[in-house]
């Protein structure tokens, strides 16, 4: 989710998912700083992303800033449960 310019919103589901992913990465004892850009405005997302080395994003508009605007290398993922839910709701 993206906030209006100059604003920040909290997206509870996204934050919950990010914390779960970060917890798994932290178990690997690697020197990785992770930041969720969910709820930031585009200006802030671009600012944060411009300083990162690699991006991890789900499929969809979330990938626009890191891969199209900032041209960062990275990984795009699709959550099977989300895909199943979308198929069942159609």
Secondary structure, DSSP 8 states (H G I E B T S, - for coil): ----TT-----HHHHHHHHHHHHHHHTTT--------TT--HHHHHHHHHT-SEEEEESSTTHIIIIIIS--EEEEE--HHHHHHHHHH-
